[in-house]
Amino acid sequence: MDLDKKNLDFILDIPLQVTVELGRTKMLVKDVLQLNQGAVVELTKLAGEPLDIFVNSKLVARGEAVVVNEKFGVRLVDIVTPNERVEKIL
């Protein structure tokens, strides 16, 4: 096995955190303390909008929710360009 293959294998085994965000909101402490079972928290995204997909807290794609073997999943519909990533930071 050559050195490049070993380096690539090492990188491919690095774990990454993947997060899919349905939406966000801001709430006051008093409102959070009043939450109870059955409460609804309204999010900023509209129903049907693509979900944001983050890898290690960086936006990398957008997708739509799907069900796979009775579990939720996400189908990628758009990969974020490097320019878009920079714009999100600024």
C-alpha positions as CSV (number, residue, x, y, z in Angstrom):
1,M,0.0,0.0,0.0
2,D,1.5,3.3,-1.0
3,L,1.7,6.4,1.3
4,D,-1.1,8.3,-0.5
5,K,-3.5,5.4,0.0
6,K,-2.7,5.2,3.7
7,N,-3.2,9.0,4.1
8,L,-6.6,8.8,2.3
9,D,-7.7,5.8,4.4
10,F,-6.8,7.8,7.6
11,I,-8.8,10.8,6.5
12,L,-11.8,8.6,5.4
13,D,-12.0,7.2,9.0
14,I,-12.4,10.6,10.7
15,P,-15.8,10.9,12.3
16,L,-18.0,13.9,11.4
17,Q,-21.1,15.2,13.1
18,V,-24.0,15.6,10.7
19,T,-27.0,17.6,11.8
20,V,-30.2,18.3,9.9
21,E,-32.0,21.4,11.1
22,L,-35.8,21.7,10.8
23,G,-35.8,25.4,11.9
24,R,-34.9,27.8,14.6
25,T,-36.6,30.2,17.0
26,K,-35.8,32.5,19.9
27,M,-37.6,32.3,23.1
28,L,-37.5,34.1,26.5
29,V,-36.4,32.0,29.5
30,K,-39.9,32.5,31.0
31,D,-41.5,31.1,27.9
32,V,-39.2,28.0,27.9
33,L,-40.0,27.4,31.5
34,Q,-43.7,27.4,30.7
35,L,-43.4,24.7,28.0
36,N,-45.2,21.5,28.8
37,Q,-46.1,18.2,27.0
38,G,-48.1,19.0,23.9
39,A,-46.8,22.6,23.6
40,V,-46.0,23.7,20.0
41,V,-42.9,25.8,19.3
42,E,-43.2,27.7,16.1
43,L,-40.0,27.7,13.9
44,T,-38.8,30.3,11.4
45,K,-38.9,28.0,8.4
46,L,-42.1,27.6,6.4
47,A,-43.6,24.1,5.9
48,G,-42.1,22.6,2.7
49,E,-38.9,24.6,2.8
50,P,-35.7,22.5,2.4
51,L,-34.0,21.4,5.6
52,D,-30.5,22.6,6.3
53,I,-27.8,19.9,6.5
54,F,-24.7,20.8,8.5
55,V,-21.4,18.8,8.8
56,N,-19.4,19.9,11.9
57,S,-21.6,23.0,12.2
58,K,-21.0,24.1,8.6
59,L,-23.9,24.3,6.1
60,V,-23.1,21.9,3.3
61,A,-26.5,21.0,1.7
62,R,-30.2,21.3,1.8
63,G,-32.7,18.4,1.6
64,E,-36.2,17.1,2.2
65,A,-37.4,14.8,4.9
66,V,-38.1,11.2,3.9
67,V,-39.0,7.9,5.7
68,V,-36.6,5.0,5.2
69,N,-37.4,1.7,7.0
70,E,-39.6,3.4,9.5
71,K,-36.9,6.0,10.4
72,F,-36.5,9.6,9.3
73,G,-33.9,10.4,6.7
74,V,-33.1,13.3,4.4
75,R,-32.8,13.4,0.6
76,L,-30.2,15.9,-0.6
77,V,-31.7,18.3,-3.1
78,D,-29.0,21.0,-3.2
79,I,-25.3,21.0,-2.4
80,V,-24.1,24.4,-1.1
81,T,-21.3,26.0,-3.1
82,P,-18.2,27.4,-1.3
83,N,-19.4,31.0,-2.2
84,E,-22.7,30.3,-0.4
85,R,-20.9,29.0,2.6
86,V,-18.9,32.2,2.9
87,E,-22.0,34.3,2.5
88,K,-23.7,32.5,5.4
89,I,-20.7,33.3,7.7
90,L,-20.7,37.0,6.9
